[in-house]
């Protein structure tokens, strides 16, 4: 029997008000650790609802852009303070709705607070340059103009941090926002938007419309009054976003995942490498675009590294995220669980050797959730599916190489290029890796999944549209340069 933990329906947020979807249809958001528990209901919106949100954002943008950037920053400071006061509530909702452990959810929410404060401070920074003119009686300089209305489409794996790292820079640079969260984490998204509402942002500056990707996501792609789209999600959907935006001349920014390697050199600190590989690959149940997926180990230390790794993996406690003893929670949905299990079967069918895990978890407290065992393969060849495609689950593929040259060649032998790390104590190996690896985020003696909010983030190859998010780099997407020539 289904248990309604919270029967509240979370409505759209349009023009400063919570509004029911015009369809009056809803969809349950369930707890992936217990499929019988409903976290809340999201509205299944129509393009009519989206049109209202875009209209509100378009109207609000006129006055929002006229505010000084420091004044816009003050609003972001207020949002950060509200979110900080509600940190535990938002984090608990995230754990119930997405599955990651409560400590991870608190860390992500804290990061969202820091992102808001960072971009609030960006309102005090320069946004242009004075350029010498060939005319001695003229002044020439650059300024920045906002895009206008920005569509924000986000995934379920970081339901607080990713929306905020898109919305905060969009707002500080004078844009207004229409936000479509992933349906799997729409309740968490609504609680984030409640913080913007409580902070008193002017009506229409930020809007949220929930619903299907085919209806609301596609509507954002096609809408003539949405001037820019920032998207994080799968490669297939990202391509549709880019093609649709390009066709009508809208600016777009895509982050589409990775197949991230860690190289373990023969001179590495193996204990450090093992800890970082497990953390980078298995925390959040491997559901990070920067998660370690391929572990490329030099032959001289392969056996020792493998045994140390397996010893630690066997100690991992899988369970409900609100249990303080849990290290790894469930997959975020039944669909994601089935995807992970299908990749595990492909790995076995293609000849990889299963060393640990590989099954749906069983046992007390796990029977109604989407739990999968942390999984380790060896004898993985670069041509295998599990070495090429993003699994988005707790699956590590061990790959043995002889030389550093071979290690880098294998690391680069994928279509993605988001994040990569190496463990070595040799400075020459570090430099070679930095220069030769095809990745937008390069980490030395650290896990692949580390991202800092003040630094540019994005990938190479199929991982992104070659733009960058976060840090001061965000201004490049959310604004256009305006060159000004003044003569008396």
N, C-alpha and C positions, 0 to 999 in steps of 0.2 A: 504493500500500500504506500502511495506517495505521501510524504510528509511535507507540509508547507512550512518551512522554517521562517519564511517571511513572504507574505502573499502580496506585498505592495507591487503595484505596477509603476515602473519608472517611465515617465512621459518624455516627449521631446522638449527641448528648451529652445524656444524661439522668441526673439524680440523681448528678452527679459522675463518671460513667463513660461511656466510648465504647461504644456498642451498635449492633450490626447491626440494620437494619430488619427487622421481622417478615416482610415479603414476601421478603426475601433477594434483591431485585431492585436493580439499579444502573443508572445512566445516565452516559455519558461526558460530561465537560466538555472542550470542544475549544478550541484556540487560534484566535481569529478571524483572526489574521494568517497562520495555516497550518492549514487545516481537517484536515490529516492528523496533527496533533500532539495527543495526548490529555494534558491537564493533570492529570487525575485522574478518579475516579469518585465520584458522590454516591449516597447511598442513596435509594431510592424508598419512602418510608414510607407507613404506613397510619394510619387513625384510632386503631388500637390503640396504635401508637407515640406518637401525640399524647396519648392519654389517660394514658399512663405519665408523659409529660413534665409534663402539667398537674397530675397527682396529686403528683408530686415537688415542683413549684413551690408548690402549695397547702400541703403539709406544711412545707416549708422557710420559708415566709413567716411562720409563727408566731414562730419564733426570730429570723429576720432583722430583722423590724420592732422587736424588743425590743432589738437592739443600738443603742447610741447612734449618732447620725448621724456624729459624728467617727470612730467605729470603722468604720462602713461606708465612710467616706471613705478610711481607711487601705488598705482592700482595693483601691479604685480607683487609689490611688497605686501600689500594687504591680503592678497590671495595666499601668498606663502604663509602668512601668520595664521590664517584660517585653517589651511591644510595641516599646519604643524599642530594646532589644537585638536585636530581630528585624526591625527596620525594613526593611532591604534585602531580606530573604527574603520578607516579606509583600508589599512593593511589586513585587518581581519576579513573584510569583505573580499579583498583580493584573494586571500588564501582559500576562502570558501568557494569562490567562483572560478578561479584559475588553477588552484592546487598547490602552488609553491609554498614552501614553509613560511610560517609566520615571521621568522627572523629575516628571511629573504624579502618578504613583502614589506616589512618595516624599513629595511634598507632601501628598497626601491622607492617607497613613499618619501623617505628622507632625501633621497636624491632628487625627487621632483621638487621638493621645497628648495633645495639648493639651486636647482636650475632656474626657478622663478626669481630667486634673489640675484642670481648672476645676471639674468637678462634685465631685471629692474635696474641694475647698475649700468648696463649697456646704454640706458637712456641718457647717461651723462658723458658718453664718449663722442669723439669727433666722428663725423660721417662723410667727410669730404676733404679735399685738398685744394690749396691755392696753386695755380699753375702759371708760370711766366707766360705772358703774351708777347707777341712780336710788336704789338702796338703799345708804346710806352704810356699812352694815356688811357689804357683800358685795364680792367680787372677781370681775370678769368679764374673760375674755380669750379669744383664739382660738388654736387649735393646728391642726396639719395631720395628717390621717390618710391613710396610703397606700391606694391602690385595692385592692391585694391581688395577684392574678396578672395580669400584663400580657402581651398578645400583641403581638409585634413583627413586622411584615411589611414587608420592604424590597426595593428594586429592585436592578438589576445595575449601574447607572451609577456609584454611589459605594459600593462593597461594603465599605469600612472606615468611612468617615466617617458615613454615614447610620445604619447599625446602632448605632454607638457613641453618636451624639448622641441616640438614643432609649433605649438600654439604660442608659447612665450615669446620667441623671437618674431613670429608673425605679428603679434600684437605690439611689441615695443617699437617696431619699425613702421607702425601706422596702418597695418592691414586689419581687416576684420575677418572672422573665422566662421566657417561652417564645418562642423566636426562629425564624421561618421566613425564611431568606434566599432570594433569587432563585436558581433552579436554574442559571442561566448563570454565577453567581459563587459557587457553594456551596463550592468548594475554598478560595477566599480567606476566606470566612466561617468555615470550619472552623479556619483558622490564627488568626483573631482569637479564636475561642473557646478554642483551645489556650492563648492568653495568659491568659485568665481562669482556666483550669484550673491553669496553672503558678503563678499568683499565690495559689492556695489558697482560693478562694471556697468557702464551705460547700456541701455537696452539695445540689442542687435549687434553689439560688438563681438560677442561669442554666442554661437548657436550650436545645438547638438540635435542631430536627427538619426534615429536608430532604424535598423531594418536590414534587408538583404543586400548583398553586394550587387545582385542583378538589377535591383530597383534603385537603391539609394547610391551605391557606389558608381554604377553606370550613369546615374543622373548627374552626379558631380563631374564625372569625366566629360559629359556632353553639354553641361549647362553653359550658355553663352555669357553669363554674367560672373562666372568664376574665372578669375584671371590667373590663378596659379594653383597647382595641386601638389601636395607633398604626401608621399605614399611610402609605407613600409609593409612588406608582405611577400608573397610568393613571386617567383620569376614569371609565371604565366600571367597572373593578374597584373603585375607591374608592366609587362609589355603592352597590355590592353590600355592601361592608364597612359603610358607614354605615347602610344599611337593615336589615341583619341584626343589627347591634349594637343599634340603636334598638328593634327588635322585641322583644328580650329584656332591655332596660334596661341594657345595658353602655355605658360611656363610650367615645367614639371620637374619634380625631384623624386627619384626612385631609390629605395634601398631594398634589395631583393635576396638577401641571404648569403650563405657561404658554405664552403666545404673545408673547414679550417684545419691546417696541419700544425703539429708541434714536432720539431726535430729534437731528438735526444742524441747529442754527440757523445763520443766515447770518453771525453774528459768531463762530462757533465756531473754535477752534484745530483746523484740519482734519487736521493730522498726528496730533494726539492722538486725535481722533475716529476716524480710520482704524485706528490701532493698537488702540484699545479695541474697535471693532466686530469686527475680525478675531479678537482674543483672546476676546471674549465670545461670538462666534457660531461659531467654528470649532475652538477648543481642545476636547479630548476628543471630537473629531469631531462637535461640536454636540450631544452626548448629555448635556445638562444641563437640568434643569427651568428654570433661570434663563438659559439661553443666549439671546443676541440672535438674533431671527428676522426682525424687520421693521426696516428702516432708513428712517426718514422724514426726508427732506432738503428744506430750503428751496430753491426754484428758483434763487435767486441764486448758490448755491455747488454746485448739483447736479453739473454737469459736472466741475468740478475735483475734488470729493470722489470721484466715480465713478472717474476716471482714477487718482487716488492709491490708491484701494482695489484696483482691478484690478491695478495694478503690484505691490502687496504680495501679493495672492492668488496671482498667477502664480509667486511665489518659494517658495510653500509646498511642502515636501518631504513626500510621503506615503510611509509605509513601516512596517516592524515597529517596535513601541514600544521594543524593547531596543536598537535602532540609535540611537546617540547623535546622529546627524544628522537623525533623523526629527522633524518638527514635528507631524504629524497621523497617528494610527494608523488602524486599520480600524473599521468598524461592529462592534458587539459580537457580532453573530450574522448568519447568512445571512438570517434573517427580518427583522432590522432593516435590512439592506442592501436587501432587496427592497421594504420599506416606503418607504425614502428614494427609491429609483429610481421607485417608483410615484407619489410626490408630484411628482417632477421632471417626469414625463410629464404629470401633471394640469396643472402650471404651463404647460407648452408648449401643451397642448390648449386651455386657457382664454385664451390670448393673451398671456401674459407672454413677454418677450423674454429668451432665454438669452444671457448675456454671457460666461460662463466655466463650464467643467466640465460637469456633468450626466451623466457616464457612470461605469460601473464602471472602476476603474483597471486598466491592463494594463502588462506589462513584467516584467523579471527580479525575482524575489522577491515579486511581487504576485499571481501567477496562482492561488495556492491560498488567498488570503485574501479577506476581505469588504471590500475597499477601494473607496471612492467618491471621485471628484474633488470638491474644494471647489467649490461651485456658487453663482453669482450671477445673479439675475434682475433685470430692470428692467421698467418699464411695468406694475408690479403694482398692481392695483386692490384696494380693501379687500374687495370681494365675492368675490374669488378664493379657491379652496381653500387655496392656499399662504400666503394672508394671514390665514386664519382658524383652521386646524387645526395642532396641534402636530406637527411633522415629526420632531423628535428626530434631526436629522442636520445635516451641514454645508451648509446652504442659507440664503442671505441673499436677502431680497426688498427691492429698492430701490423706494421710493415717494416721488414728488415732490409737494410742497405749496407753496402760496404764502405762507401766514401761519402764525404760531405757533398761533393759534386753530384753524386747520385741522389742524395737526400734532397737537395734543392730542386733537382730535375723532377723527382717524384712529387714534391710539394707543389710545384707549379703545373703539374699535369692534370688540371681540372679546369672547368669553365668558369669557376668562381675565383674571386680574389679579395675577400673581405679582410680576414685577420690571419695572422701566422705568428708563431713563436718558436724560439730555439733555446735550448739549454746547453750552455758551453761555458768554459772558463778561458777560452782562447780568443783573444781579441781579433785575430785575423779571421776566424770563423764567424765571429759576430759581424764584422764589416762586410764579409762576402755575403752573408745572409741578408743584411740590410740592403745592399746594393742589388742583389739578384732576385730576391723574392717578389713575386707579383701579388702584392697585398697592400691595401690602403692603411691597415693598422699593423705595425710590426712591433713585436714584444720580445725583449731579450731577458731570459731567466725569469719569466713571468708567464702566467696563463694567458691563453689566447682571448679569453672573454673579458678582459679588463678594458673599460672605456671611461675616460674622464670627461666631464661635462664641458670643461673649458678648452678642450682640444678638438680640432676638426675630426669628423668621423664619416667614413664612407669607404667604398671599395673600388676595386678595379674589375675589369672584364665584366661578367654578367652579374656581379654583385650590386652594381649601382648604375645610375645614369651619369656617373663621373662627377656629380656635384658632391658637396660636403655639408654635413649637418653639424650642429653644436659649435660652441666657441664663437669667436668673432667671424668665423667663416660663414655663419648663418646669414649674415647680411647680404652675401652675394646672391642667394636665392630669393630672399624675401623683399628685395628692393631692386630697382633699376637705377643706373647711374645717369645723372642729369648734368650735362656740362653747360655752364653759364658764362656768358660773355657780357660784360657791362662796360659801357662807354658813356662818359658824361657829355 
